[in-house]
């Protein structure tokens, strides 16, 4: 299948075939990244604005390096020194940037729906780098890429996502991506953070951590999203760790080939034991590496690339 979308706003609206196209294209770009000369001219003459209105380290750095490797011109938008601090609307900020003839806007915003809004008022391509508690599509794509790379498939695998589901855009995007590709997804965490409404997305919901991890092929851990919570959703971090943290004892009760994932940032000693995060079972750093290839693929495709066959030097 060839890619025809101008934007990447979510995973929910993508077909399984479109997701596979991104993953296959990312595989080709990962091979490019292993060469001595890692740059390709795919975005030469194009300008990308990284509009990160919400703090980010991994995602912003990953997008910027992806853009550099595709030979794009890059504008990193500093929110703290911008007119947004003076009351300018997001729409006016983006339109002023577009008046400079930018071709892509990569946006992270605390408001759910901000990327979709910009896609309706701008000519530039918009890529969602995370919007509120809605979606984080490139994280889900790199998670799917990592799982397929390590396990050889996604269909039929049992994936448990453990932690703060309610406020997690990663969880929502992962559920959409993995269920579309045939995985069985289980969501687990405190009852206040794992509402039953997620079952409508095709996932299983449980508060029994032992059940959730026992037969899992993948255990994807999420941190507690304190910045999005409006009130305390559980008594203490200590209690959370005791009941839902991935400890050595819990890991011993999982399948020996189960992989441990985490989108970062990791809260060591809270949702995951520090030694587990650094163990051979962990693919957390591979996720970071694969994020580069996935974001190169997304930029390439929304620029008009059709798929992996067009990736070259």
N, C-alpha and C positions, 0 to 999 in steps of 0.2 A: 504494500500500500504506500502511496506517496502522501506527503504531508501537505496540507492546503491551508492551514490556519495562520492568521496574521499575528495572533496573540497567544500567550499561554497564561490563562487566568485561573485554572483549576484543573483538578483531575476528574471531578464528577462528570463533566461534559465530554471527556475523551472516550473514544471507543477502545476496546482492547487492541485493535490493530494499530491505532495511533500511538498507544503506549509502547507497543513492540517496535514501531518505527523509531521512536526516540531511543529506546534501549539499544537497538541495532546500530543506530548512528553513533551513539556514545561509545559503543565497542570499537568502532572504526577510529574515533577520536582518541580513545585510550591508547591505541596502537601508535598514533601520531605522537602522543606524549612520551612514548618510550624511545623515540628517535633522538639522535644527537641534536638536530635542529627541530625544535618543537613548534615553531610558528608556521601557520598557513595563511594565505591571503584572503580567506573567505569573506572577511568584513573590511577589507581595505577600502578606505574612502567613506566608511560609515561611522557615525557618531553615536555613542551610547552614553546615556545619563544614568548614573546610579543614584536613585532618589530614595535614600534610606531615612525615613522620617522616624523610625524606631531603631533603637540600638542593635548592632549586629557586628560580629567579628568574623565567624566562619563563612557565613553566606556571602557577605559583602566582599571579603578577600577572595573567595572562590570565583564569584562573578567577575571581579576585576581582572584576575589572572586569566580567566577564560577569554575575556574580551581582548586582552593583550595578545594571547596566543592566536587569536583569530585576526590580528592586525587592525583592530578597530581603534578609533580615536575615542578617548574616555573623558567624561566629566564626572567627578565625584562631588555630589551636591552636599554641602555642609549645612544641615538644617539649623544648627545653632547660630550660624552667621548669615542666615537668609531672611527674606521678608516674611516667611511663614511666622517668624517670631514677632513680627509687627502686625499680624492680623490678616495677611494676604491669604486668600483661599487656596486650597490645593489645585483647583481648576485653573486659577490665574497663574500660579507658579508653573504648572505644567505647560500651559499655553505660551508663557514667556520663554520657557526652555525650547518648546517646539518652534518658536519664531526664529530660533538660532539654527534651524534646519537639522535638528537631531532626528535620528532614525529609530532609536529604541529608547524606551524608558523602563529600567528595572526598578520596581518599587517595593519597598517594605513599609507597611503602615499599620498603626495600631487599630485602625477602623476597618472592620470587615466590609468588603465590597469596594474599597478604594481603587484597586487595580481595574475592576470591571467598570467603575465609573469613568476612569480616565480613558479606557478603551472606547467609550462612547463619545467622548468629546475631543479626542486627538486623532491625528492622522498617523502618528508614530506607532510602531508596534509596542505593546505593553507586556511585560513579563512580571508575574506575581512572585515576589521573593518572600512572601509571608504577609497575610493580612489578618490582623486580630486573631481571634480564635477560629477563623474560617478555614483557610487552607494554606498549605506550603507545598505547592506542586513539585518543585525541583527536588525537595527533600524526599518526597515519596518516590520519585523517579530514580534517585540515586540509591534509595533503599532497595527498590525492586531490582535495579541493576546489580547491586552487591549480592543479593540473595541468589539471583540467577547465575551470577558468575561463580559463586562458591558451591551452590547446590546443583547447578546444571539445569534447573527448572524452577518454576513457581507453582504451577498447577499441582494440586494434591498435597502441598506442604501445609503444615500446621504452624501458624504464626501467632504468638501471644504478644500483645502490646500491654505493658504493665506500668501503671502509674496514674498521673493526672490526665485522664481522658477528656474530661469535661471542657477544660480550657485549652486543649492541645490542637493546634492546626495540623501538626504532624500526624496525629492519630487519625484525624478525618481524612487527610489525603492518602495516608497509608491504607486505610480501610477501603477506600474507593479503588486505589490502584491494585492492591493485592487480590481483592475479591473479583475484580474484573478479569484478572489473569488466572483465576481458578484456585487460589489459596483459601484455606479455612482460617478465618481470623477470630481470635478470642481476645476480648478486652477485659482487663482485670485491674481492680484498685479498690479504694474505700467506696462504700455505697454512695457517698455524697459526690464522688468524682467520676462515677461510671453509670450514668442514667440509662434506663432501659430503651430510650429512644434510639440508641445506636443499633439496636437489633433491626430497625427498619432499613439500615444500610447494608444488611447482610452479615453482620458480625454476631458472634455469641458474646453475651455479657455475664460475668461472674465476679463474685467477691472472694472466691476460694482460690488463693494463690497457689496452693499445692496442686489442685486440680488443673489450674491454668498452665502450669509449667511442666507438668509430668510428662506429657507426650509431645511437647512442642519441638519443632525443628528449628524455630527461630524464636528468641526472646528479645523483644525490642523494649528497652527501658526508657521511660520518660521522666524528666525532672518535675518537681512541683512548680507550677506556674504562679508563684506568689504575686507577680506583678499584675496578673489578670484576675485574681480572686478578690471578691468584694468582702469576704469574711473568712474566718477560719473554717476550713472544711474538714479538719480532723484535730484532735487534741494537741498533738505535738509532733515534731519531726522524729523524736525518739520512738514514739508509738508507731508512726508510719514505717520507720525502718524495721521495727520488730515484727510488724504484721505483713509488710509488703516489700521490704528491701530484699535484693538478691544477695544472700549471704553464702558463705562456703557450704554451710549445711544444706541450704536449699539447692544450690547448684549440684550437689552430690546426688540429689534425687531427680535430676533431669536426664535426658538422653545424652550419652557421652559425646555425640556429634552435634548437639544443639549449639547454634551460634548465638553469640551475645552482641546485640546492637544497641546504639544510643545516638540520637541526633546531636547531642551536646547542647549546652555545656553540661558536663558531668558534675553532679554533687556527690563526690566520693564519700562513702560512709553513710549516705542517706538511701538513695535508690539502688546503689550498687557498691559492693565491697571493692576497695581499691585494688586488691590483688586480682580480682576477677576482671576488672577493666583493663588490666595490663597483661592478661593471660593469653594463651594460644587460642582459646575459645572466642576471644573478642575480635570483632572485625570493625571496631570503631574507627581506627585510623584508615582502614581500607575504604570506609564510607567517605571519609574526607577526600581521599585520592580520587575516588570514583565520581564525587561531586563535580570535580573539574571537567571530566569528560562529558558528563550529563549536561552541564550548563553550556559547554561548547556546542553540544548537539542541539540544544534548545535554541540558542542564538542563531545557529546555522539554519535551522529549519524555519524559524519565523522570518528569516531573511529571504526565504524562497527556495532553500535547499529542499530537495525531494526525498532524500534518504541516504543510507550508508554508501551506495554506489558512487555518489558524487563527492565523497570525502577524498581529498588528495592533497598533494603538496602544492 
